[in-house]
Amino acid sequence: MLVIGSAVGGAYAYHHYKEADWQHRYDEYQRQLQGKLTESEKHLQELNTKLDVAHGQLVTQGTLDEKYQALLTSRDTDFEKFRREHELALKSLSNAVFELRQQSKGGTATAREEPSTPAQPGGPLPTGPVQKVISYEFTDKDGRIHLKDPDIWVQGDEELQVRQFFRVEGR
């Protein structure tokens, strides 16, 4: 019973002081935003200015909004106008990379032996057994995927064309 009571008491104290620490940090931030700096904070701010190390300032949300408006291009301004007219709000911004995997069933595949090119007159004669050139093509039934390989024995001459259509919706 003593162990359980001790654990519960420790957990309560931890969360109580943790919450108090966050509240203290928030109060300190608000004080600094209002420009009420302690002597040591003023001294640090002067040093940064003198050394030209940092030009940081505490700013309000209104100041940030003003700076944002100043940075907008004409296209951005048009978008902002549209956003306000329709009362749209941006909840999040993502710069994610997505992977698209697809499998194509059906389609048309052709492989054929290409006629050999005659040797150039006066040129070197082929040595050893001559390998036949075989070309290959594949097109899926929807016409989105087209693979063309002029010579299956030569690596790197393949051509893959993929046509994808996407609809992007914002909410």
Phi and psi in degrees as GROMACS dihedral restraints (atoms count N, CA, C in turn):
[ dihedral_restraints ]
;  ai    aj    ak    al  type     phi  dphi    fc
    3     4     5     6     1   -64.0    20    10
    4     5     6     7     1   -39.1    20    10
    6     7     8     9     1   -66.7    20    10
    7     8     9    10     1   -43.6    20    10
    9    10    11    12     1   -64.5    20    10
   10    11    12    13     1   -45.1    20    10
   12    13    14    15     1   -61.6    20    10
   13    14    15    16     1   -39.6    20    10
   15    16    17    18     1   -65.7    20    10
   16    17    18    19     1   -41.8    20    10
   18    19    20    21     1   -65.3    20    10
   19    20    21    22     1   -43.9    20    10
   21    22    23    24     1   -64.1    20    10
   22    23    24    25     1   -43.4    20    10
   24    25    26    27     1   -63.2    20    10
   25    26    27    28     1   -41.4    20    10
   27    28    29    30     1   -64.0    20    10
   28    29    30    31     1   -41.7    20    10
   30    31    32    33     1   -64.4    20    10
   31    32    33    34     1   -42.0    20    10
   33    34    35    36     1   -62.0    20    10
   34    35    36    37     1   -47.4    20    10
   36    37    38    39     1   -62.9    20    10
   37    38    39    40     1   -41.7    20    10
   39    40    41    42     1   -59.7    20    10
   40    41    42    43     1   -51.4    20    10
   42    43    44    45     1   -67.4    20    10
   43    44    45    46     1   -36.5    20    10
   45    46    47    48     1   -63.8    20    10
   46    47    48    49     1   -48.2    20    10
   48    49    50    51     1   -72.1    20    10
   49    50    51    52     1   -31.8    20    10
   51    52    53    54     1   -64.5    20    10
   52    53    54    55     1   -44.4    20    10
   54    55    56    57     1   -64.0    20    10
   55    56    57    58     1   -39.9    20    10
   57    58    59    60     1   -63.9    20    10
   58    59    60    61     1   -37.9    20    10
   60    61    62    63     1   -63.9    20    10
   61    62    63    64     1   -43.3    20    10
   63    64    65    66     1   -63.7    20    10
   64    65    66    67     1   -41.7    20    10
   66    67    68    69     1   -63.2    20    10
   67    68    69    70     1   -40.4    20    10
   69    70    71    72     1   -62.3    20    10
   70    71    72    73     1   -43.8    20    10
   72    73    74    75     1   -63.7    20    10
   73    74    75    76     1   -41.5    20    10
   75    76    77    78     1   -63.8    20    10
   76    77    78    79     1   -44.7    20    10
   78    79    80    81     1   -61.9    20    10
   79    80    81    82     1   -40.0    20    10
   81    82    83    84     1   -65.6    20    10
   82    83    84    85     1   -40.2    20    10
   84    85    86    87     1   -63.2    20    10
   85    86    87    88     1   -45.6    20    10
   87    88    89    90     1   -61.9    20    10
   88    89    90    91     1   -40.8    20    10
   90    91    92    93     1   -61.4    20    10
   91    92    93    94     1   -44.8    20    10
   93    94    95    96     1   -66.6    20    10
   94    95    96    97     1   -36.9    20    10
   96    97    98    99     1   -61.2    20    10
   97    98    99   100     1   -35.1    20    10
   99   100   101   102     1   -77.7    20    10
  100   101   102   103     1    -1.6    20    10
  102   103   104   105     1    85.7    20    10
  103   104   105   106     1     8.7    20    10
  105   106   107   108     1   -89.6    20    10
  106   107   108   109     1    91.7    20    10
  108   109   110   111     1  -103.5    20    10
  109   110   111   112     1   147.7    20    10
  111   112   113   114     1   -75.2    20    10
  112   113   114   115     1   168.5    20    10
  114   115   116   117     1   -60.4    20    10
  115   116   117   118     1   -43.0    20    10
  117   118   119   120     1   -65.6    20    10
  118   119   120   121     1   -36.7    20    10
  120   121   122   123     1   -67.2    20    10
  121   122   123   124     1   -39.9    20    10
  123   124   125   126     1   -63.4    20    10
  124   125   126   127     1   -41.5    20    10
  126   127   128   129     1   -62.5    20    10
  127   128   129   130     1   -43.8    20    10
  129   130   131   132     1   -62.8    20    10
  130   131   132   133     1   -40.6    20    10
  132   133   134   135     1   -64.0    20    10
  133   134   135   136     1   -41.1    20    10
  135   136   137   138     1   -64.4    20    10
  136   137   138   139     1   -41.8    20    10
  138   139   140   141     1   -61.7    20    10
  139   140   141   142     1   -44.5    20    10
  141   142   143   144     1   -61.9    20    10
  142   143   144   145     1   -38.4    20    10
  144   145   146   147     1   -68.7    20    10
  145   146   147   148     1   -43.6    20    10
  147   148   149   150     1   -64.6    20    10
  148   149   150   151     1   -40.5    20    10
  150   151   152   153     1   -83.3    20    10
  151   152   153   154     1    -9.1    20    10
  153   154   155   156     1    56.0    20    10
  154   155   156   157     1    33.4    20    10
  156   157   158   159     1   -79.9    20    10
  157   158   159   160     1   -42.6    20    10
  159   160   161   162     1  -144.6    20    10
  160   161   162   163     1   145.2    20    10
  162   163   164   165     1  -117.0    20    10
  163   164   165   166     1    40.0    20    10
  165   166   167   168     1   -78.3    20    10
  166   167   168   169     1   143.3    20    10
  168   169   170   171     1  -139.6    20    10
  169   170   171   172     1   150.6    20    10
  171   172   173   174     1   -83.6    20    10
  172   173   174   175     1   128.0    20    10
  174   175   176   177     1  -128.5    20    10
  175   176   177   178     1   157.1    20    10
  177   178   179   180     1   -85.9    20    10
  178   179   180   181     1   169.8    20    10
  180   181   182   183     1   -63.6    20    10
  181   182   183   184     1   -35.6    20    10
  183   184   185   186     1   -61.0    20    10
  184   185   186   187     1   -41.6    20    10
  186   187   188   189     1   -65.6    20    10
  187   188   189   190     1   -40.8    20    10
  189   190   191   192     1   -62.4    20    10
  190   191   192   193     1   -40.8    20    10
  192   193   194   195     1   -63.2    20    10
  193   194   195   196     1   -39.5    20    10
  195   196   197   198     1   -64.1    20    10
  196   197   198   199     1   -43.0    20    10
  198   199   200   201     1   -65.3    20    10
  199   200   201   202     1   -38.5    20    10
  201   202   203   204     1   -62.2    20    10
  202   203   204   205     1   -45.1    20    10
  204   205   206   207     1   -61.5    20    10
  205   206   207   208     1   -37.2    20    10
  207   208   209   210     1   -67.4    20    10
  208   209   210   211     1   -28.6    20    10
  210   211   212   213     1   -83.8    20    10
  211   212   213   214     1   -10.5    20    10
  213   214   215   216     1   -68.3    20    10
  214   215   216   217     1   138.8    20    10
  216   217   218   219     1   -86.8    20    10
  217   218   219   220     1   178.0    20    10
  219   220   221   222     1   -64.0    20    10
  220   221   222   223     1   -37.0    20    10
  222   223   224   225     1   -66.9    20    10
  223   224   225   226     1   -41.3    20    10
  225   226   227   228     1   -63.1    20    10
  226   227   228   229     1   -38.3    20    10
  228   229   230   231     1   -63.4    20    10
  229   230   231   232     1   -42.1    20    10
  231   232   233   234     1   -61.3    20    10
  232   233   234   235     1   -41.7    20    10
  234   235   236   237     1   -64.2    20    10
  235   236   237   238     1   -42.8    20    10
  237   238   239   240     1   -60.5    20    10
  238   239   240   241     1   -41.0    20    10
  240   241   242   243     1   -61.4    20    10
  241   242   243   244     1   -45.8    20    10
  243   244   245   246     1   -61.4    20    10
  244   245   246   247     1   -42.6    20    10
  246   247   248   249     1   -61.9    20    10
  247   248   249   250     1   -41.9    20    10
  249   250   251   252     1   -70.1    20    10
  250   251   252   253     1   -40.8    20    10
  252   253   254   255     1   -59.6    20    10
  253   254   255   256     1   -37.4    20    10
  255   256   257   258     1  -102.6    20    10
  256   257   258   259     1     9.1    20    10
  258   259   260   261     1    52.4    20    10
  259   260   261   262     1    48.1    20    10
  261   262   263   264     1   -91.5    20    10
  262   263   264   265     1   147.2    20    10
  264   265   266   267     1  -132.0    20    10
  265   266   267   268     1   136.2    20    10
  267   268   269   270     1   -85.2    20    10
  268   269   270   271     1   116.2    20    10
  270   271   272   273     1   -87.0    20    10
  271   272   273   274     1   -36.1    20    10
  273   274   275   276     1  -156.8    20    10
  274   275   276   277     1   159.7    20    10
  276   277   278   279     1  -127.8    20    10
  277   278   279   280     1   130.6    20    10
  279   280   281   282     1  -123.2    20    10
  280   281   282   283     1   140.4    20    10
  282   283   284   285     1  -121.3    20    10
  283   284   285   286     1    48.5    20    10
  285   286   287   288     1   -87.9    20    10
  286   287   288   289     1   156.0    20    10
  288   289   290   291     1  -111.6    20    10
  289   290   291   292     1   127.3    20    10
  291   292   293   294     1  -110.7    20    10
  292   293   294   295     1   154.9    20    10
  294   295   296   297     1  -109.1    20    10
  295   296   297   298     1   132.4    20    10
  297   298   299   300     1  -111.1    20    10
  298   299   300   301     1   117.9    20    10
  300   301   302   303     1  -115.6    20    10
  301   302   303   304     1   136.4    20    10
  303   304   305   306     1  -145.1    20    10
  304   305   306   307     1   155.9    20    10
  306   307   308   309     1  -126.5    20    10
  307   308   309   310     1   132.4    20    10
  309   310   311   312     1  -107.3    20    10
  310   311   312   313     1   121.3    20    10
  312   313   314   315     1  -108.3    20    10
  313   314   315   316     1   135.5    20    10
  315   316   317   318     1    87.1    20    10
  316   317   318   319     1  -179.6    20    10
  318   319   320   321     1   120.0    20    10
  319   320   321   322     1  -174.0    20    10
  321   322   323   324     1  -121.9    20    10
  322   323   324   325     1   128.0    20    10
  324   325   326   327     1  -123.7    20    10
  325   326   327   328     1   134.7    20    10
  327   328   329   330     1  -133.0    20    10
  328   329   330   331     1   138.2    20    10
  330   331   332   333     1  -131.7    20    10
  331   332   333   334     1   133.6    20    10
  333   334   335   336     1  -145.6    20    10
  334   335   336   337     1   152.2    20    10
  336   337   338   339     1   -84.8    20    10
  337   338   339   340     1   126.1    20    10
  339   340   341   342     1   -85.3    20    10
  340   341   342   343     1   145.6    20    10
  342   343   344   345     1   -64.7    20    10
  343   344   345   346     1   139.4    20    10
  345   346   347   348     1   -74.8    20    10
  346   347   348   349     1   144.8    20    10
  348   349   350   351     1   -81.4    20    10
  349   350   351   352     1   135.4    20    10
  351   352   353   354     1   -67.5    20    10
  352   353   354   355     1   149.8    20    10
  354   355   356   357     1   -65.9    20    10
  355   356   357   358     1   145.1    20    10
  357   358   359   360     1   -68.8    20    10
  358   359   360   361     1   136.8    20    10
  360   361   362   363     1   -61.6    20    10
  361   362   363   364     1   130.3    20    10
  363   364   365   366     1    82.1    20    10
  364   365   366   367     1    -3.8    20    10
  366   367   368   369     1   -86.9    20    10
  367   368   369   370     1   174.8    20    10
  369   370   371   372     1   -69.1    20    10
  370   371   372   373     1   145.6    20    10
  372   373   374   375     1   -86.4    20    10
  373   374   375   376     1   144.1    20    10
  375   376   377   378     1   -63.8    20    10
  376   377   378   379     1   139.9    20    10
  378   379   380   381     1  -106.6    20    10
  379   380   381   382     1   145.5    20    10
  381   382   383   384     1    75.9    20    10
  382   383   384   385     1  -176.4    20    10
  384   385   386   387     1   -70.2    20    10
  385   386   387   388     1   138.7    20    10
  387   388   389   390     1   -88.2    20    10
  388   389   390   391     1   126.8    20    10
  390   391   392   393     1   -89.5    20    10
  391   392   393   394     1   133.0    20    10
  393   394   395   396     1   -70.4    20    10
  394   395   396   397     1   143.3    20    10
  396   397   398   399     1   -86.6    20    10
  397   398   399   400     1   123.7    20    10
  399   400   401   402     1  -119.3    20    10
  400   401   402   403     1   124.6    20    10
  402   403   404   405     1  -101.1    20    10
  403   404   405   406     1   156.1    20    10
  405   406   407   408     1  -140.9    20    10
  406   407   408   409     1   139.4    20    10
  408   409   410   411     1  -139.6    20    10
  409   410   411   412     1   144.1    20    10
  411   412   413   414     1  -139.4    20    10
  412   413   414   415     1   134.6    20    10
  414   415   416   417     1  -133.3    20    10
  415   416   417   418     1   128.1    20    10
  417   418   419   420     1   -73.2    20    10
  418   419   420   421     1   167.4    20    10
  420   421   422   423     1   -66.3    20    10
  421   422   423   424     1   -22.2    20    10
  423   424   425   426     1   -93.7    20    10
  424   425   426   427     1    -5.1    20    10
  426   427   428   429     1    76.0    20    10
  427   428   429   430     1    16.5    20    10
  429   430   431   432     1   -87.5    20    10
  430   431   432   433     1   -29.9    20    10
  432   433   434   435     1  -117.9    20    10
  433   434   435   436     1   129.0    20    10
  435   436   437   438     1  -137.1    20    10
  436   437   438   439     1   118.0    20    10
  438   439   440   441     1  -113.6    20    10
  439   440   441   442     1   129.7    20    10
  441   442   443   444     1  -130.6    20    10
  442   443   444   445     1   127.8    20    10
  444   445   446   447     1  -131.3    20    10
  445   446   447   448     1   106.9    20    10
  447   448   449   450     1   -67.8    20    10
  448   449   450   451     1   -25.2    20    10
  450   451   452   453     1  -149.3    20    10
  451   452   453   454     1   109.5    20    10
  453   454   455   456     1   -66.5    20    10
  454   455   456   457     1   -16.8    20    10
  456   457   458   459     1   -85.8    20    10
  457   458   459   460     1   -11.4    20    10
  459   460   461   462     1  -105.3    20    10
  460   461   462   463     1   122.3    20    10
  462   463   464   465     1   -87.9    20    10
  463   464   465   466     1   137.6    20    10
  465   466   467   468     1   100.9    20    10
  466   467   468   469     1    -2.5    20    10
  468   469   470   471     1  -102.3    20    10
  469   470   471   472     1    11.2    20    10
  471   472   473   474     1   -74.8    20    10
  472   473   474   475     1   152.1    20    10
  474   475   476   477     1  -133.0    20    10
  475   476   477   478     1   122.8    20    10
  477   478   479   480     1  -117.0    20    10
  478   479   480   481     1   124.0    20    10
  480   481   482   483     1  -115.5    20    10
  481   482   483   484     1   128.1    20    10
  483   484   485   486     1  -126.8    20    10
  484   485   486   487     1   127.0    20    10
  486   487   488   489     1  -112.0    20    10
  487   488   489   490     1   120.6    20    10
  489   490   491   492     1  -123.0    20    10
  490   491   492   493     1   142.0    20    10
  492   493   494   495     1  -119.1    20    10
  493   494   495   496     1   129.0    20    10
  495   496   497   498     1  -124.7    20    10
  496   497   498   499     1   147.3    20    10
  498   499   500   501     1  -116.0    20    10
  499   500   501   502     1   124.5    20    10
  501   502   503   504     1  -106.5    20    10
  502   503   504   505     1   126.0    20    10
  504   505   506   507     1  -121.3    20    10
  505   506   507   508     1   137.1    20    10
  507   508   509   510     1  -109.1    20    10
  508   509   510   511     1   144.4    20    10
